């Protein structure tokens, strides 16, 4: 069983990629909605939340934690990764690898405020590609739009457009540095145009998860559990239904740690 961790609904984009690549693998998705959004919180608090959520997934019995939260990964790069029995697959390194493979050299990174402040994306990209130009833009307005179910609205379109307008005109690729952002991809496409490659790290994460499994490691029942510690489990169920297309998703409140 694989674990996927995010502050909220964004990690569902990683779950979607895992389901496409590993349809028989069991997955548990943990949404820390009690503390969403992460992007404006202080690193010390984010580190504590990261450690607690990783511990919960380990107790749930996952064989690997496929990160669905860039902000938590940024904290890991800056302040150290939490102790974990299960290996943790880094989302930022996955994005940097995808950018390197694509051969882009003038890269925009759109992410949360905390991720941008950490500098983790610029560091990873420059470590892989000498001379690459990286421009990071914080987008604090976008995660709340996805959490509120406003992905298809004019408000979302305007917010994405305002963020993209801060990027240099000559970029050749943009990393969607928060897993909430793929649910706004149509707006990014409109704002950036066809000449700018959009990189969603979720598919790279799924590929890495597949590669680390033993030959028979993808055998399971293909079940996905959706777990939240948020205040409104029914709203969570509705959001999961809308964003995944599942008619009856297996949603549940987060059980306290033993």
N, C-alpha and C positions, 0 to 999 in steps of 0.2 A: 504494500500500500504506500502510495506517495502522498506527502503532505504539501499543501500550497498555503502560503501565509501572505496576508495583506492587511492593511489598515481598514479596508472596506471592500467595495465591490470590484475594484480594478483588477484584482487577482483572478477574477473570472475569465479574463482574456487569456491568462496562462492555463487555467483549467480547460478552456476551449481548445487550445493548442495540444494539450496532453490527450484530450479525448479523441482528437483527430489522428494523432500519431500512435497512441496506445489505447485502443478502444476496449481492451480486455483488462486493463490495469484498474485497480481500485484506487480512488482518490478521496482524500478528506481536505476540504477547503476551510480554513479558519479566517474569518473576517473580524478584526479587532475594532468593530464599529463603536465600541464604547469610547474610543479615543480618536476617531477619524474627525478631521484630517490630521495626518502626521506632520505635514509640511511646515507648519508654523510652530511646532513644539521644539523645546530645547534638546540638544543632543543627549544630555544626561538622562532625561526622562525617556527619550526614544530608545536608549540602550537598555533601560530597565524593562520597557514594554517588549522589546525584541527578545530579551532573555526569557521572560515569562512565557511568551507565546511559543518559542522554540521548545521550552521545557514541556508545555502542554502537548505539543505534537509528538515529542519523544514518548511521553507517557501513553499517547494514543497508539503507539506501535508502528509509526511510519518507518519505512526503510530509507527514505531520503526526503529532504525538505527542498522543494523546488520554489525558490523565492519568487513571490509575486509582488514585492514591494521594493522599489528602488530606494526609497528613503531609508528603510532599515538596512539595506545593503551599503548605502553611503555611510551610515553610522558604523557598520562593521569595518569598512575600510579605514575609517578615521580613528575609531576608539577601540577596535578589536571585536572579534566575533564571539558570540556566546558559546558556552560549552554545549556540545551536542553529540549524542551517540550516533545519530543519523547524519550523514554528510549534508552540507548546505550548499546548494547550487546558486552561485552568485549571478544576479541578474545584470549587474553593470558590466561584468566581464563578458557575459553573453552578448550584450549589445555591442561592446567594443570589437568582439570577434566578428560579428555580423558586418559591422562597418568596414573592418579591414578586408574581409572577403569581398565586399562590394567595390572596394577600390576608391571610395570617395575620400577627398582630401580637404574639402572645406565643409566642415560639419557643424550644424546647429544642434544643440541639445535643449529640449524643452522639458522642464522637470519642476518639482516642488521647490520651495524656497530652501528647505533644509538640504536637499540634494545638491542644489546649485552652490550653496555656501560651503559644502564639504569639499568641492573641487574634485570629487572622486572620478567623475566622467572624464574630465580633461586629463587627469593623471593616467587613467587606464588607456585612453585613446593615444596619448603621446608615447606611452610605453610600448605600444604595439606599432605605431606608425610615426617614424621620425619626420618632423617638419609639418605635421598635420595642423590645420588651423581649426580651433574649437571655439565656438561662441555659445555660451550657456545663458538661457533666459528662464527666469522663474515665472511660473504661471499659477499663482495661488487660487485664482477664481475657478479653475477647471474641475478639480476634484469635487467640490460641492455640487456642481451642475450634474455630474454623473450620479452622485449619491442621491440627489433629489429627483432623478428620473427625467431630466430636462435635456437629454442628449440630442433630440431632434428639433430643438426650438431655435428661433431667431436669436434668442439670448445667447445660446451656445455658439451659434455661428459668429456672432459679433465678438464674443470673448476669445474664440480661437483666432479670429482675424486680427484682433488687437495684439495678441501674443506674437503671431507670425510676423507682424509688421516691425517688430523689434529686431528681427534677424537681418544680417547683411543680404543684399540683393543677389550676391554671386555664390551663395551656398549651393552645393550639389547634393546634399543629403541632410536629413533631420532625423535624429533619434527621438522617438517618443519615450521620454525618460520617466514615465509614470504609467503603470499598467491601466489606469483609468482612461488614458488618452486614446487607445484604439477604439473605444466606444464613441469617440468624436471624430473618427477617421474621415468621414465624408466632409466634415468642415475643414480639416487639415488639407484634404485634397483640393478643395475649392480655394483655400487661402494660399497654398504653396504652388499650385499648378503642376502640370505633368512633368516638368523638367527637374523636379526635386524629388529624390528618392526618400521615401519614408520608411524608417526601420522600426519595426516592432520586435523587441527582444523575445517575445513569448515563443515564437517558433524555434529559436535557437535554444531556449530553455528546454523545450520538449525534446529536441534532438539530443541534447546532453543527458537528459533523464533516460531516454531510450538507450543510449550508448553505455550507461553505467549499470544497466540491469543485466543479470546473467541471462543466458539464452532462453531459459524458461521463466524469467522474472516478470514477464508481462502478462502472465496467466493469472487471471482472477475472475471476477464476476462483472467487471465493467461498471461497478457502482460508484457513485459520487455522493458523499455526505457534505452538506453545506452547513457550517457551524458559525454562529454569531454570538457575541456577548453584548450586542446592542440592545437598546431599550424597546425595540418594536420588532419582534420576530416575524410578525405577519407582514409588515412592510418589507422586511428582508426577503421573505418567501416570494412576494410579488415581484420584487426587483430581480431576483434570481430567475424567476420564470420568464420575465421579459428579456433579460440579457442573454440567457442561455437557450431559450426556446423550449426548455423542458416543461411539459404540461403539469407534472406533479413532482417537483424537485424534493429530494429528501433533506429538508431543512430542520435544524434543531438548535435550541439554545446551548451555549457553551457550558459544559459541566465543570464544576469546580475541580481543581487539581486535588489529587489524593493526598 
